[in-house]
Amino acid sequence: LAPDVPVLVHGHGTDLRQMELTAHIAEEVRLGVRRNERFAVLHSEHATAYGNKLELEEHRLHVVGAGYRDELFHSGGRNRDSGPSILYAGKYSHAKGLPWLLDAVARMAALNPDLRLHVAGTGAGEEASLLRARMEGMACVELHGQVDQHRLAELMRNASVFVLPSFYEGLPLVLVEAVACGCRLVATDTPGVVHDLAPHLGEAIELVKLPRLQGPDTPVQADLPRFTDDLQGALSRAMAKGPLPDDLELEPFTWNAVFQRVEDIWLELKK
């Protein structure tokens, strides 16, 4: 309709997963989307994946990252006396690693009855219903349901550790939000976390080795006992550490920094 108007695609990785899950239309999507001029992606592994799957030249791919609201997610007013507490925010799903997080926390709570796991989020379907029922039966778990960003920031300022045990993530900005609020972090070693977040977060983050995966986010069952052990160990180490270091470099993840990178692409397209 407008062949002379350049198109910039912003990809957050979910579309790559959908190309695997809906293979019957993947080729149609690939042929259509690759005609667009530029692609702004979240991290370097994304750039490689988009380049390979859509057959794109390197100059058409730009890593811009994602931004967090630094006026909302900050450590001002942080509760220093909240006791041993872990926060999980996300869907009630196996792909997010929630069942094995519950296994790890149940073991930890048996050793420390004061431990609490706070869960923000929700889910739909049988899988989510079973997970909800399990959590409702655990004395160490407190469910907060779906929360807005203001409430999430409050929960983060009251937690010792934020955990993201997902089997598939793009650039999980929630980790930056949590560390900005003063949480230590535990996360699986997905590519976006390892290559684009961990270098900025240093000792603030404990990485957990992913189990082998079948497809984009289904773990190999034989690897799950080790995954649970590793998750428990990482949570225990994070909770045993003191306050966060003062030299964390979060400025590249502010919206001002992201906007500057996006604006540079638009200015290039205007030439």
Secondary structure, 3 states (H helix, E strand, C coil): CCCCCCCEEEECCHHHHHHHHCHHHHHHHHHHHCCCCEEEECCHHHHHHHHHHHCCCHHHEEECCCCECCCCCCCCCCCCCCCCEEEEECCCCCCCCHHHHHHHHHHHHHHCCCCEEEEECCCCHHHHHHHHHHHHCCCCEEEEECCCHHHHHHHHHCCCEEEECCCCCCCCHHHHHHHHCCCEEEEECCHHHHHHHHHHHHHHEEEECCCCEECCCEECHHHHHHHHHHHHHHHHHHHHCCCCCCCCCCHHHEHHHHHHHHHHHHHHHHC
